[in-house]
Amino acid sequence: MNEIKSAVKHKMLFVGVTTTKSIINHVFPAWMEILGSDLQLEGVDIPARDEYEPVDSYATIYRECIKKIKFTPEILGALVTTHKIDLYSTTKDLFDELTNSSDRFGEIGCIYKSNSKLVGEATDILTAKRAFENICVAHQGAPKTKSDVCILGCGGAGIALSYVLLANNDQFTGKIIMTDISDARSKNAKNLLSKYDSNHRLNIYTIQNTNETDKIINSMSTGSFVINATGLGKDKPGSPISHNTIFPNNGCVWEYNYRGELDFYKLAIAQKREQNLSIFDGFDYFLYGWATVISRILGIHINDEIFARLSKVATEIYLSERFACTV
């Protein structure tokens, strides 16, 4: 592993909502041992903004966080979860460089330093493609699908997956439906994604309640994918659907979350046999996302062999913690 450069006595930040509850706190030291690094992890909790709160009300918090990263030499970067879009809109002027993906989708999920410059990047696209391809292989036997896809949530993660489906239209050919309770997020998703929708496969709806979402899912064709990218069930309680939802027969259900109450995931489990569902949680997405950001921060390449080692140890820790406590 000579290609890996050790980062000694430095740290990265984890900017989220309930960072102490994440399994990464247990996984991170084991990963650093594999990678030969002394990098440490520090959580930064910022409350999830309500849909009706102005983003400017959080600007000071976001800007102080980015200034801390930028002007503290010991901090090499950060992974950002829930706040990716709001962070971009309130702090982009503080970055020395933003990647094309960050500007294209108006979000920052990965922060690192390169040649003394503070760089912001949107890595969700890489994570979403790899995770969704693996789910397609497990569900249908190949990294592609003709099935329709319903994505609940028009935040950064939902937009990234929709882009993957649109940009790879020879690989993913079905219709795409996106929903969100925020009209602003729905419009933002439409503005960002419409230019890639050459085959007019994308429909985006602002919904008022779970009943409207239920109707959309209940009308999905056999074999469709239904994906929870809202954050509900982890960052905030609840679910984007009600118990009246009937998942598509022979369908695939993907819960982006891997921890929390997971009401959406539990409803899918309850219908698994009757509807013949394939069901996946967000643990693989979590692994890909963290590995990508860590590789940027440490300036290393995590090849398939190294990732397999990281995945193995993380899964072992995850399973042991899952039986011991709520992860």
HELIX and SHEET records of a PDB file:
HELIX    1   1 THR A   19  LYS A   21  5                                   3    
HELIX    2   2 ILE A   24  LEU A   35  1                                  12    
HELIX    3   3 VAL A   55  TYR A   58  5                                   4    
HELIX    4   4 ALA A   59  PHE A   71  1                                  13    
HELIX    5   5 LYS A   84  THR A   91  1                                   8    
HELIX    6   6 LYS A   92  LEU A   94  5                                   3    
HELIX    7   7 ASN A  100  PHE A  105  1                                   6    
HELIX    8   8 ASP A  124  GLN A  140  1                                  17    
HELIX    9   9 GLY A  156  ALA A  167  1                                  12    
HELIX   10  10 ASP A  183  LEU A  193  1                                  11    
HELIX   11  11 SER A  194  TYR A  196  5                                   3    
HELIX   12  12 THR A  210  ASN A  218  1                                   9    
HELIX   13  13 ASP A  263  GLN A  275  1                                  13    
HELIX   14  14 PHE A  283  LEU A  298  1                                  16    
HELIX   15  15 ASP A  304  ALA A  324  1                                  21    
SHEET    1   A 6 GLN A  40  ASP A  45  0                                        
SHEET    2   A 6 LYS A  11  GLY A  16  1                                        
SHEET    3   A 6 ILE A  75  VAL A  80  1                                        
SHEET    4   A 6 CYS A 110  SER A 114 -1                                        
SHEET    5   A 6 LYS A 117  GLU A 121 -1                                        
SHEET    6   A 6 GLU A  97  LEU A  98  1                                        
SHEET    1   B 6 LEU A 202  THR A 206  0                                        
SHEET    2   B 6 ILE A 176  ASP A 180  1                                        
SHEET    3   B 6 VAL A 149  LEU A 152  1                                        
SHEET    4   B 6 PHE A 225  ASN A 228  1                                        
SHEET    5   B 6 CYS A 252  GLU A 255  1                                        
SHEET    6   B 6 SER A 278  PHE A 280  1                                        
END                                                                             
